[in-house]
Amino acid sequence: MAEQILCHQRTRLSYKDAYGYVIPVGRASLMAWVTDEGMVGTDGFDIEALANAGVPAAIVGASEESTLDTLDSLMDAEVKAVNLPAVQRRVEVGMPGREALNRM
């Protein structure tokens, strides 16, 4: 079995930095972009638990045209679910992950 490696990278959004993480878990990987206020990630993150802590969070999902195989693909992926703190920052289902991150 190949060694699994935690991946970390940084990108610049409109007004802040975001940090991307790939966390290998068994045969799958959890992926997320995190800002100083919130996060956008793949299924596997409990956004309601984050809401209890006041953290805005959204889940993005693959579409017919895209897959979620890289951190960059999360930026273009469609938001599929949001928690209340994210809604309060005008994050909406259907928007791209990058736009959601810019609002968090």
N, C-alpha and C positions, 0 to 999 in steps of 0.2 A: 504494500500500500504506500502511495506517495505521501510525503510529509505535508501536512496542512499548515498553512501560514496565515497568520493574522495580517491583514492589509490595512494600511492607513494612508490617507492622502488629504491634501488641502486644496480648496478652490476658492476663488473670489466670486462673491455674489454682487449684486448692485451696490450694497452699502456695508457689507460685512463678510467675514470669512465663514466657510462651512468646512467641516471635517468629515471625511468619509471613512467608513469602517466596513470591512468584510470579515465576518467571524465564522470560521468553519465549524460546523456542528454535524458530526457524522458525515453523511453523503451530501448534505445540503449546506448552504451558507446563509447566514443572516447578513443583510446589508442595510446600512443606514447612512444618511447625511445628518449631521448635528450642527446646529448653530448655538449661539450663546443663550438662546431662549427656547428652542424647540427642535423637533426632528421629523424627518421623512424616512420611512423604512419599508422593508418588505413584510409580508405576513410573518408572524412569529413574534412580533413585538406587541405587547398588551397596551394599546393606546388609552384604554380606560383606566388602567392602573396609573399611567402617566398623568391622566386628567386629575386623578385624586391628589397628585402632588402639584397640580397647577401647571403642568408642562404641556404646551401645545404639541400635538403629534398627528401625523397623517400616515396612512398606509397607501403605497402605490402598487399598481399591478400591471402585469403585461397586457398588451392588447393584441389584436390580430396582426398588427404591423410590427410589433416590437416584442423583445424578450427582456428579462431582467437578468443579464449575465455579467454586467459590469457596474461599477459605481456610476459611471457616466450615463448608463441606461436608466438609472433611477431618476436622474434630472429630467429626462424626456418622458418618463412614464406618467400615466394618468393617475391622479389621486382617486382612490376607491373608497376610502373611509377617513373620517376626521373625528377628533374628540372636541368637546365643548370649548376648551381654551383655544384650540385652533380656529373654530368657528368664530370666536370672539375677535380673532385677528383677520377675519374675512377670507379664511382658507375654505375652498369649496371643492366638493366632489366634482371631478371632471377636469380640473385645471392641471397643468403640468407640475411635476415635482419641484422644478426650479422656481416657479412662481410661488408655490406654497412656502418653500424655504425663505424666499425673499420677504414674506409676510410674517415670518417667525423670528 
